[in-house]
Amino acid sequence: MKRNLKTAFIYVLLTLCICNVSDAVQYEPPINIVFMVHVEPLDFPGTYANRIAFLEWLQQEALSRPNPFKLTILMNGEFAEYAYYNGDQPFLEQLENEGHELGTHAHTMVQLAPFTWLDVDEQTHRYGIPIYNGPITEQTWSDAKYWVDSLTTNNHTFCGTAFLCSTEGQMMTSNNFLCGPGNRSEKGPDYLGHLLRHPFRPASDNRLGHEIEEDLNSSFIYIDHFAQIGYENAHGYNCSAPALAAAMDECYQDWLAAEIIQGDSLEHKVWTFGFLTHLWLYEQYFEQQITLLLNYMDSHYVGQYTPRGNLIARYATCNEVTNEFIAWEASHPGESSFSYIHPYPQEPLLNEAMIIPEDFLNGSEWIEIYNPTDQWIDVSGYEIYSGELEYTDFWRFPPQCYLGPYEYLIAAGNGMFFLDRYGLRPDFEIAGGSGARELYSEGYYTLHNNRDGCVITNTDSIPINTNTAITDGLSWGEDYVAGFTLSQPVAGETYGRDAYSTDTGYGNDWSLNGGAVAPTPGGANSANYFNPEIFARVDPDWSPMQVDPWGGTVHCTATLGNEYPYVQPIDVWTNVVLPNGNLYGPLILRENRNLAPSDSFSVNISQYVPENAPSGHYRYNLYIGDYPSNPTTWGYFYFEKLGYTDGDDFELPEPDFSCLDGKLSESATADLETPSFHMHASPNPFNQTTAINFALPVNSDVKLKVFDVSGRLVMQKSMNGLPAGGHLHHLDGSNLSSGVYIVALEAGNLSTRSKILLLK
């Protein structure tokens, strides 16, 4: 419909133009139709002779036409070496004399010896950007350029294997390349829905969304073009001859609107429309597709004029477009030709990733996701994968998943592994049965492999199989993506953002453990993570927790704790996120209460869900903080209401909370003086030994016990007759394995508990 309306609008403008010819000089330069030819290495199907034969066919096809098309022939070094030694320089010189152009096409190939070329990198793409190694990439450029230079003195156009990196401009300058067509493959269609109409000087910036941003100081010019003609799915787009003809129609409509509206000869830009063939595809089908498209171009656009006397289109090489653009720049100093920054969704963010666990088990891998906004995010259907477009293994969030404002989310390979290691239940898991909600997985996505990447992507974004859906990404190891890639981390350490989750789009946003001394799952990557805290946990009594269609009761256990040695004033409340994403509640609200010092406790909560409650997944939330919008800690779990009920005419009753009321004193009557009974460990985390500092209000017999996260007693120490005041006990963890432990201190009727983290 939009295209039809646009066509009608152009028709009206054209009709007005024909009927009311102005005396003003209305000018728009012709659309340059650029026919790219990529010459692949000889390890592709077909021989050197096949490639030469296809090139000869293209030469004769051009000569046979009233409007001969022009080829921009970009050769890899291996082909150019064969051409040089086979004596085909005269043929290539003849092509140049007929108006065609020779340039360089660098695959990931380096030369080891005469006629011996090695593929040095897998041709894969992360974030839609090729993985590459810096020094090796420079050699692939120089080796290819060396042999193409032996065939032509006008080697100024270059295309890599869909190459894009932060050092691109520097490398183009050092190799004397003036034009880089195709290095931003499909960014125009990905972001704008059509091929880019105007050449421009691109920024050397591969941050997501900045691939087609303009930099007027760039050393080279970018010309956009479609991928292989004849393929109905070439890099994700239909490049059959009819589809390319339709794309040219749309380009012409935009060009015609510019010709009519601009009104004078100064307000114009350089125009291009490009497509491509590969010489290894020397088949009758591709010859027919090329002929079909060129016939359409010749009959509708090339050599045709508008009523205003302007040539609509002509065939041109990249070198000719470059010269036209440089002349345009001279008459339009400082004027933008084209620039676009894609407004990527900036959330949610990857915040921390356990890439190589200490035990080297894939199940011990985990990823932390953070919502940096004050709005709820529906992450249903979001996928976590390597970022390589052709590698389809992934983790996917199930329907009706929500991430609250400023919340952290943990997705673990095995939830029980994570629980045993950190004393926390993850929010989502692939396996394990920890009570976390289960992720859907396809294939076998893992962080610790030769893919070396992790992205989170919104699968609702279109078009599919592009990087336009990615909200964040991380890359490490040998598979190099400029601006992103980090060195491989050591086992047991994570990569994380800093305490503020800084996101500039570059790799220096990341550091080991986010700058903390150890991993910090479920919280900001800060040393403060290991300080005393108030905490809230809520876990289903079984998993998966489901409610029958006729209604039922959800059973869970809430754990609240105060690790500080003094009273903490708090509000406590619960609510639920309904299947449609709306918040319902509070179901429980207790304001102006106090948590006792150095104390933790668990209570059972039973929440009734009526028959007429909507079916689907609910998120049950427990918050501690300042009601209603400033929680300092929280916990949640998911349960499912079965059946097919829909609508909003229902009520969730407040559960019995008397068991918790007995644990929370009223602020008005609470004693806020800091008690003298307290305990803390330093250092924490620790390696081998840590000092347990504690203070007693009166002379006491003391028991110090250490439990692992499963509740098993692993160490205890009795100290009788200790006087009131401060004491120090050195805890030796040399016989314990790495992980989270609970230290419990008992003195008479007083007790306190604290978490410690042993790292070896």
C-alpha positions in Angstrom: 0.0 0.0 0.0 2.8 2.4 0.9 4.5 1.8 -2.4 1.3 2.3 -4.3 0.6 5.6 -2.6 4.2 6.7 -3.2 3.9 5.8 -6.9 0.6 7.8 -7.2 2.3 10.8 -5.5 5.2 10.7 -8.0 2.7 10.3 -10.9 0.9 13.5 -9.8 4.2 15.4 -9.5 5.3 14.2 -12.9 1.9 15.2 -14.4 2.2 18.7 -12.9 5.8 18.9 -14.2 4.8 18.0 -17.7 1.9 20.4 -17.8 3.7 23.4 -16.2 7.2 23.4 -17.5 9.2 26.0 -15.6 11.9 28.2 -16.9 14.1 27.2 -14.0 16.9 24.7 -14.6 15.8 21.6 -12.7 18.5 19.1 -12.6 19.3 15.8 -11.0 22.3 13.8 -12.2 21.6 10.3 -13.6 21.5 7.2 -11.5 24.8 5.3 -11.9 24.1 1.6 -12.4 27.1 -0.2 -11.0 27.6 -3.8 -12.1 30.0 -5.5 -9.6 32.0 -8.6 -10.4 33.6 -10.6 -7.6 36.3 -13.0 -8.5 36.5 -15.7 -5.8 39.6 -17.8 -4.8 40.0 -21.0 -6.9 39.0 -23.2 -4.0 35.4 -22.2 -4.8 33.7 -24.3 -7.4 34.9 -23.8 -11.0 38.3 -23.4 -12.4 40.4 -20.5 -13.5 39.4 -21.2 -17.1 35.7 -21.1 -16.1 36.2 -17.7 -14.6 37.9 -16.3 -17.6 35.1 -17.8 -19.8 32.4 -16.0 -17.8 34.4 -12.8 -18.0 34.6 -13.2 -21.8 30.8 -13.8 -21.9 30.2 -10.6 -20.0 32.5 -8.7 -22.3 30.7 -9.8 -25.4 27.3 -9.2 -23.8 28.3 -5.6 -23.0 29.7 -5.0 -26.6 26.4 -6.4 -28.1 24.2 -3.7 -26.5 23.4 -0.2 -27.7 24.2 1.0 -24.2 27.2 -1.2 -23.2 27.3 -1.8 -19.4 30.5 -1.3 -17.4 31.9 -3.9 -15.0 33.8 -3.2 -11.8 35.9 -6.4 -11.6 37.3 -7.0 -8.2 39.8 -9.9 -8.1 41.4 -11.9 -5.3 45.1 -12.3 -5.3 45.2 -16.0 -6.3 43.2 -15.3 -9.5 45.3 -12.3 -10.3 48.5 -14.4 -9.9 47.1 -17.0 -12.4 46.1 -14.2 -14.8 49.6 -12.7 -14.6 51.4 -16.0 -15.3 48.9 -17.3 -17.8 49.5 -14.2 -20.0 46.0 -12.8 -19.7 47.2 -9.2 -19.1 46.2 -8.2 -22.6 42.7 -9.4 -22.1 42.3 -7.5 -18.9 43.9 -4.4 -20.5 41.3 -4.7 -23.3 38.5 -4.7 -20.7 39.9 -1.5 -19.2 40.1 0.1 -22.6 36.4 -0.8 -23.2 35.5 1.1 -20.0 35.6 -1.6 -17.4 37.5 -1.3 -14.1 39.9 -3.6 -12.3 40.2 -3.6 -8.5 40.8 -5.8 -5.5 38.6 -8.3 -3.6 40.4 -9.7 -0.6 39.2 -13.0 0.9 40.8 -14.4 4.0 43.6 -15.7 2.0 47.4 -15.2 2.4 50.1 -16.4 0.1 52.6 -18.9 1.4 54.5 -19.6 -1.9 53.9 -19.3 -5.6 50.4 -20.6 -6.4 50.0 -21.6 -2.7 47.3 -19.7 -0.8 46.0 -20.5 2.6 42.6 -19.7 4.0 43.5 -18.1 7.4 40.2 -17.5 8.9 36.7 -19.0 8.9 34.3 -16.7 7.0 31.8 -16.1 9.7 29.9 -13.1 11.0 29.2 -11.8 14.5 26.7 -8.9 14.8 26.7 -9.1 11.0 30.4 -8.1 11.2 33.1 -10.5 10.0 35.3 -12.1 12.6 38.9 -11.3 11.7 42.5 -11.1 13.0 44.1 -7.7 12.7 47.6 -8.5 11.4 46.4 -11.4 9.3 43.7 -9.2 7.7 46.4 -6.6 6.8 48.3 -9.4 5.1 45.2 -10.6 3.2 44.8 -7.1 1.8 48.5 -6.6 0.9 48.8 -10.1 -0.7 45.7 -9.5 -2.9 46.7 -6.0 -3.8 50.2 -7.0 -4.8 48.9 -9.3 -7.6 46.1 -7.0 -8.8 48.7 -4.1 -9.0 50.7 -6.3 -11.4 47.7 -6.2 -13.8 46.6 -2.6 -13.6 47.8 0.8 -12.6 44.3 1.9 -11.5 43.7 -0.4 -8.6 41.7 2.0 -6.4 38.6 0.1 -5.5 38.5 -2.6 -2.8 36.1 -5.0 -1.2 36.9 -7.4 1.6 34.7 -10.3 2.6 31.9 -8.1 3.8 34.6 -6.3 5.7 34.0 -3.6 8.4 36.2 -2.6 11.3 37.4 0.3 13.3 40.7 0.4 11.4 39.1 0.2 8.0 39.9 3.9 7.0 43.5 3.6 8.1 43.9 0.4 6.0 42.2 1.9 3.0 44.5 4.9 3.1 47.7 2.8 3.5 46.7 0.7 0.5 45.7 3.7 -1.7 42.1 2.5 -2.1 39.6 5.3 -2.7 36.4 3.3 -2.9 35.0 0.5 -0.8 31.8 -0.9 -2.3 29.9 -3.6 -0.4 31.9 -3.5 2.8 28.7 -2.7 4.6 26.8 -5.5 3.1 23.0 -5.2 3.5 23.1 -2.4 6.1 20.8 -0.3 3.9 18.2 -3.0 3.4 18.6 -4.1 7.1 18.0 -0.6 8.5 16.0 1.3 5.9 14.4 -1.3 3.8 16.2 -0.4 0.6 19.6 0.0 -1.0 21.4 3.2 -0.1 20.9 5.6 -3.0 23.9 7.9 -2.4 27.6 7.2 -2.0 29.2 8.8 1.1 32.3 8.8 3.2 31.7 6.3 6.0 32.9 6.3 9.5 35.2 3.4 10.5 33.0 2.4 13.3 31.5 -1.1 13.8 29.4 -0.3 16.8 25.9 -1.7 16.4 23.9 0.9 14.5 26.9 3.0 13.3 27.9 0.9 10.3 26.5 3.5 7.8 27.2 6.6 9.7 29.0 9.4 7.7 32.4 10.9 8.5 33.2 13.8 6.1 36.9 13.3 6.9 36.9 9.6 5.9 39.6 8.7 3.4 37.4 6.6 1.1 33.9 6.5 -0.4 31.3 3.8 0.0 29.0 2.6 -2.8 26.1 0.3 -1.9 25.0 -2.7 -4.0 22.9 -5.8 -3.8 24.4 -9.3 -3.5 24.4 -12.1 -6.1 21.9 -11.5 -8.9 19.6 -14.5 -9.4 19.5 -15.7 -5.8 16.1 -15.4 -4.1 17.8 -15.3 -0.8 21.2 -13.6 -1.1 22.4 -12.4 2.3 18.8 -12.4 3.4 17.3 -10.6 0.5 15.6 -11.5 -2.8 18.1 -10.6 -5.6 16.4 -12.3 -8.5 16.2 -10.2 -11.6 12.5 -9.3 -11.1 13.2 -8.3 -7.5 16.2 -6.1 -8.5 14.0 -4.5 -11.3 11.4 -3.6 -8.7 14.1 -2.2 -6.4 15.3 0.0 -9.3 11.8 1.2 -9.8 11.7 2.4 -6.2 15.1 4.1 -6.6 13.8 5.8 -9.7 10.7 7.1 -7.8 13.0 8.7 -5.2 15.2 10.1 -7.9 12.2 11.5 -9.8 10.8 13.1 -6.7 14.2 14.8 -6.1 14.3 16.0 -9.7 10.9 17.6 -9.4 11.1 19.0 -5.9 14.7 20.4 -5.8 13.9 23.2 -8.3 17.4 24.2 -9.4 20.7 22.7 -10.5 22.6 23.1 -7.2 20.4 21.0 -5.0 21.4 17.5 -6.2 23.3 14.5 -5.1 25.2 11.6 -6.7 23.0 8.5 -7.2 23.8 4.8 -7.5 22.2 1.5 -7.9 24.4 -1.6 -7.7 24.2 -5.4 -8.1 26.7 -8.2 -8.2 27.7 -11.5 -9.8 30.5 -14.0 -9.0 32.6 -15.5 -11.7 32.5 -19.0 -10.2 28.7 -19.0 -10.9 29.2 -19.5 -14.6 25.9 -21.1 -15.4 23.1 -20.5 -17.9 20.7 -19.5 -15.2 22.8 -16.6 -14.1 23.5 -15.5 -17.6 19.7 -15.4 -18.1 19.2 -13.4 -14.9 21.8 -10.9 -15.9 20.3 -10.5 -19.4 16.8 -10.1 -18.1 17.8 -7.4 -15.7 20.0 -5.5 -18.2 17.2 -5.6 -20.8 14.9 -4.0 -18.2 17.4 -1.3 -17.4 18.0 -0.5 -21.0 14.3 -0.4 -21.9 13.2 1.8 -19.0 16.1 3.8 -17.6 19.5 3.7 -19.3 19.7 6.4 -22.0 16.1 7.5 -21.2 15.3 11.1 -20.4 12.6 12.9 -18.3 10.4 15.6 -19.7 12.8 18.1 -18.2 15.6 16.8 -20.3 17.5 14.9 -17.6 19.1 11.6 -18.2 17.6 9.0 -15.9 20.4 6.4 -15.7 23.7 5.3 -17.1 26.2 2.5 -16.5 29.3 3.5 -14.5 32.2 1.9 -12.8 33.0 2.5 -9.1 36.0 4.7 -10.2 33.7 6.9 -12.3 31.3 7.2 -9.4 34.2 8.1 -7.1 35.3 10.9 -9.4 31.8 12.2 -9.7 31.4 12.2 -6.0 34.7 14.1 -5.4 33.5 16.7 -7.9 30.2 16.9 -6.1 32.0 17.4 -2.8 34.0 20.3 -4.3 30.8 22.1 -5.2 29.1 21.2 -2.0 31.8 21.7 0.7 30.8 20.3 4.1 27.5 19.0 2.9 26.3 15.6 3.9 25.7 13.0 1.2 24.1 10.4 3.4 24.3 9.4 7.1 22.3 7.1 9.2 22.7 5.8 12.8 20.3 3.0 13.5 18.3 3.6 16.8 19.1 0.2 18.2 17.2 -0.8 21.3 19.8 -0.2 24.1 18.3 -2.6 26.5 18.4 -5.1 28.0 22.2 -5.2 28.4 24.5 -8.1 28.8 26.1 -7.3 32.1 28.3 -10.3 33.1 29.2 -13.7 31.6 30.9 -16.7 33.1 32.7 -17.9 30.0 35.1 -20.5 31.3 33.8 -21.9 34.6 36.3 -23.1 37.2 35.2 -26.7 36.7 35.2 -26.3 32.9 31.6 -27.7 32.7 29.2 -26.1 30.2 26.4 -26.4 32.8 28.4 -24.0 35.0 28.2 -21.2 32.5 25.9 -18.4 33.1 24.9 -15.0 31.7 23.6 -11.9 33.6 21.2 -9.5 31.8 20.4 -6.1 33.2 17.6 -3.6 32.6 19.0 -0.1 32.9 15.7 1.6 32.5 12.8 2.5 34.8 10.3 0.5 32.6 9.4 -3.2 32.5 10.8 -5.1 29.5 9.1 -8.0 27.9 11.9 -10.4 27.1 9.6 -13.2 25.8 11.2 -14.8 22.8 14.6 -13.1 23.2 17.5 -15.3 22.2 21.0 -15.6 23.5 23.5 -17.0 20.9 27.0 -16.5 19.5 26.2 -13.6 17.3 27.2 -15.4 14.1 24.3 -15.1 11.7 24.8 -18.6 10.2 25.2 -20.4 13.6 21.8 -21.2 14.9 22.3 -22.7 18.4 20.6 -20.6 21.0 18.9 -20.2 24.4 15.4 -18.6 24.1 13.3 -17.1 26.8 9.8 -18.6 27.0 6.5 -16.6 26.6 5.4 -14.1 29.3 8.9 -13.3 30.7 9.4 -9.8 32.2 12.5 -8.0 33.5 11.7 -5.2 36.0 13.2 -1.7 36.3 17.0 -1.9 37.2 16.8 -5.6 37.7 19.4 -8.3 37.0 18.5 -11.6 35.5 20.6 -14.8 35.6 20.3 -17.4 32.9 22.3 -20.5 33.8 23.2 -23.6 31.9 22.4 -25.8 35.0 20.5 -24.1 37.8 21.6 -26.5 40.5 25.3 -26.0 39.5 24.7 -22.3 39.9 22.9 -22.7 43.2 25.6 -24.9 44.7 28.3 -22.5 43.6 26.8 -19.1 44.6 24.0 -19.9 47.1 21.5 -18.2 44.8 18.8 -19.7 42.6 19.2 -18.4 39.0 16.1 -16.9 37.3 16.2 -19.1 34.3 18.0 -22.3 33.5 18.5 -24.8 30.6 18.5 -27.7 33.1 18.9 -28.5 36.7 15.5 -28.3 38.4 16.5 -25.5 40.8 13.1 -23.9 40.7 14.2 -21.4 38.0 12.0 -21.1 34.9 13.3 -23.3 32.0 14.7 -21.7 28.9 14.1 -23.2 25.5 17.3 -24.2 23.7 18.0 -25.4 20.2 21.3 -27.1 19.3 24.0 -26.7 21.9 24.8 -23.1 22.6 27.8 -22.7 24.9 30.1 -19.9 25.8 33.3 -21.9 26.0 33.9 -23.0 22.5 35.6 -21.7 19.3 32.6 -19.3 18.6 33.7 -16.9 21.3 30.7 -14.7 21.3 27.4 -13.9 23.1 24.6 -11.6 22.0 21.0 -11.0 23.1 18.6 -10.5 20.3 14.9 -9.6 20.0 13.4 -12.2 17.7 10.3 -10.0 17.0 12.6 -7.5 15.1 12.5 -7.7 11.3 14.0 -8.5 8.9 15.0 -11.8 10.4 18.6 -13.2 10.1 20.1 -9.7 10.4 21.8 -7.9 13.3 19.1 -5.3 13.5 17.5 -7.3 16.4 20.6 -7.3 18.7 20.4 -5.3 21.8 23.9 -6.1 23.1 26.9 -8.2 22.4 30.2 -9.5 23.8 33.1 -11.0 21.9 36.4 -12.6 23.2 39.2 -14.9 22.2 40.8 -15.4 18.8 37.8 -14.7 16.6 38.4 -11.0 16.4 35.8 -8.2 15.9 37.4 -4.8 16.1 36.1 -2.6 18.9 34.5 -5.6 20.8 36.9 -8.5 21.2 38.6 -9.1 24.5 41.3 -11.6 25.4 40.1 -15.0 26.6 39.4 -14.9 30.3 40.9 -17.2 32.8 38.8 -20.0 34.3 36.5 -18.9 37.1 36.5 -15.3 36.2 33.8 -13.4 34.3 33.7 -10.5 31.9 31.4 -7.8 33.3 30.5 -4.1 32.9 31.5 -1.7 35.6 29.4 -1.0 38.7 27.3 1.5 36.6 26.8 -0.9 33.7 28.5 1.6 31.4 27.6 1.0 27.7 29.5 2.9 25.1 29.4 0.1 22.5 33.1 -0.7 22.7 35.1 -3.5 24.3 36.6 -1.3 27.0 33.2 -1.3 28.7 34.2 -4.8 29.9 36.8 -6.0 32.4 37.4 -9.2 34.4 34.6 -9.5 37.0 33.5 -6.0 36.0 36.4 -4.7 38.2 35.2 -6.6 41.3 37.5 -9.2 43.0 35.2 -12.1 42.0 32.1 -12.8 40.0 29.0 -10.8 41.2 25.9 -12.7 39.9 22.6 -11.0 40.4 24.0 -7.6 41.3 26.2 -4.6 40.3 29.8 -5.6 39.4 31.3 -3.8 42.4 33.3 -4.5 45.5 30.3 -3.5 47.5 28.6 -6.7 46.3 30.5 -8.5 49.0 29.6 -6.1 51.8 26.8 -6.9 54.3 23.3 -6.5 52.7 19.6 -6.8 53.2 18.3 -9.6 51.0 15.0 -11.1 49.9 14.5 -14.5 48.3 11.3 -16.2 47.3 11.2 -19.7 45.9 8.4 -22.0 44.8 8.0 -25.1 47.0 8.2 -27.2 43.8 8.9 -26.6 40.2 7.3 -26.2 37.8 4.6 -24.5 39.9 1.2 -24.9 38.2 -2.4 -24.0 39.1 -5.2 -26.1 37.8 -7.8 -24.4 35.4 -10.4 -24.5 38.2 -8.0 -22.5 40.5 -5.7 -23.5 43.3 -3.0 -22.3 45.7 0.6 -21.4 44.9 3.0 -22.3 47.7 6.4 -20.6 48.2 9.0 -19.8 50.8 10.2 -16.3 51.4 13.5 -15.6 53.0 14.4 -12.2 54.4 17.7 -11.3 56.0 19.7 -8.4 57.4 23.5 -8.9 57.5 24.1 -5.6 59.1 24.9 -5.4 62.8 22.1 -2.9 63.3 18.3 -2.6 62.7 17.2 -1.8 59.1 13.9 0.1 58.6 12.1 -1.3 55.6 8.9 -1.7 53.6 7.9 -5.2 52.4 5.4 -5.8 49.6 4.5 -8.4 47.0 2.8 -8.2 43.6 2.5 -10.2 40.5 3.1 -9.6 36.8 0.1 -10.9 35.0 0.4 -12.9 31.7 -0.4 -9.8 29.8 2.4 -7.9 31.4 0.3 -5.7 33.7 1.2 -5.4 37.4 -1.4 -6.6 40.0 -1.0 -5.6 43.6 0.3 -5.1 46.1 -1.0 -8.3 47.5 1.0 -7.8 50.7 2.1 -4.4 52.0 3.8 -3.8 55.3 5.3 -0.3 55.7 7.6 1.1 58.3 8.9 -2.2 59.7 12.3 -3.2 61.0 14.6 -6.1 60.2 16.5 -7.2 63.3 20.3 -7.0 63.1 22.3 -9.9 61.9 19.3 -12.0 61.4 17.6 -14.0 58.7 14.4 -16.1 58.6 12.1 -18.0 56.2 8.3 -18.1 56.1 5.8 -19.9 54.0 3.4 -18.0 51.8 0.3 -19.5 50.2 -1.3 -17.5 47.4 -4.7 -18.5 46.2 -5.4 -18.1 42.4 -9.1 -18.2 41.5 -10.6 -20.1 38.6 -11.4 -17.0 36.6 -7.8 -15.7 36.7 -6.3 -15.5 33.2 -4.3 -18.6 32.0 -0.6 -18.2 31.4 2.6 -17.5 33.3 2.6 -15.1 36.3 5.7 -13.6 38.0 5.3 -13.5 41.8 7.5 -10.7 43.2 8.7 -10.0 46.8 10.3 -6.6 47.4 12.2 -5.0 50.3 12.9 -1.3 50.2 10.9 2.0 50.0 7.4 1.3 48.7 6.2 1.7 46.0 9.0 2.4 43.5 12.4 2.1 45.2 13.1 -1.6 46.0 16.6 -2.3 47.3 16.4 -6.1 47.0 13.9 -8.5 45.6 13.1 -12.1 44.6 10.6 -13.7 42.3 9.5 -16.9 40.7 7.1 -17.9 37.9 4.0 -20.0 38.2 1.6 -21.1 35.5 -2.2 -21.0 35.5 -3.4 -23.7 33.2 -6.5 -23.7 31.0 -7.8 -21.1 28.6 -9.3 -18.4 30.8 -9.0 -14.8 29.6 -10.2 -11.4 30.8 -9.6 -9.1 33.7 -12.7 -9.8 35.9 -10.9 -11.5 38.8 -9.3 -10.9 42.1 -6.2 -12.3 43.8 -6.7 -12.2 47.6 -4.1 -11.2 50.1 -2.4 -14.3 51.5 -2.0 -14.9 55.2 1.1 -13.0 56.2 0.9 -13.3 60.0 3.9 -15.6 60.2 6.0 -12.8 58.7 4.4 -10.0 60.8 5.7 -11.7 63.9 9.3 -11.3 62.5 9.0 -7.6 61.7 8.7 -5.0 64.5 7.0 -1.6 64.1 9.5 1.2 63.4 7.9 3.4 66.1 8.7 1.0 68.9 12.0 -0.4 67.6 15.3 0.1 69.3 17.6 1.6 66.7 20.7 1.5 68.8 23.5 -0.5 67.3 23.8 -3.8 69.2 27.1 -5.0 70.3 26.6 -8.5 68.9 27.8 -8.8 65.3 30.1 -10.6 63.0 31.9 -10.0 59.7 34.6 -11.8 57.6 37.6 -10.1 56.1 38.8 -10.6 53.4 35.6 -11.7 51.6 35.9 -13.3 49.1 39.1 -15.0 50.3 41.6 -17.6 49.3 42.5 -20.2 51.9 42.0 -18.2 55.0 39.8 -15.3 56.3 39.4 -13.6 59.6 36.1 -13.9 61.4 35.7 -10.7 63.5 32.9 -10.8 66.1 31.8 -8.9 69.2 29.9 -10.2 72.3 27.7 -8.1 74.5 28.3 -10.4 77.5 30.6 -13.3 78.5 29.5 -16.2 76.4 30.1 -19.7 75.2 30.4 -19.5 71.4 29.9 -21.9 68.6 31.1 -21.0 65.1 29.7 -23.3 62.4 30.3 -23.3 58.6 27.7 -24.7 56.2 27.7 -25.2 52.5 24.8 -24.0 50.4 23.0 -27.3 50.7 22.9 -26.9 54.5 25.6 -29.5 55.2 27.8 -28.7 58.2 31.4 -28.7 56.9 33.3 -27.1 59.9 32.6 -26.0 63.5 34.5 -24.5 66.4 33.5 -24.2 70.0 35.0 -21.4 72.1 33.9 -21.4 75.7 34.1 -18.7 78.3 34.8 -15.8 75.9 34.6 -12.4 77.6 32.4 -9.5 76.3 34.0 -7.5 73.6 35.8 -8.1 70.3 37.3 -11.4 69.1 39.1 -12.7 66.1 39.1 -16.3 64.7 41.1 -17.3 61.6 39.0 -19.6 59.4 41.1 -22.1 57.4 39.4 -23.1 54.1 42.3 -25.0 52.6 40.3 -28.3 52.9 37.2 -26.8 51.3 36.3 -26.4 47.6 35.6 -23.0 46.0 32.1 -21.7 46.5 29.7 -19.9 48.8 29.5 -20.9 52.5 27.3 -19.7 55.4 29.1 -18.8 58.7 26.8 -19.1 61.7 27.8 -17.6 65.1 25.9 -18.7 68.2 26.3 -17.2 71.7 23.7 -18.2 74.2 20.3 -17.2 72.7 22.0 -14.8 70.2 22.8 -15.9 66.7 23.9 -14.3 63.4 24.8 -15.6 60.0 27.0 -14.3 57.1 27.9 -15.4 53.6 31.5 -16.0 52.6 33.0 -16.8 49.2 36.0 -19.0 48.9 38.0 -18.6 45.7 41.0 -20.8 44.9 
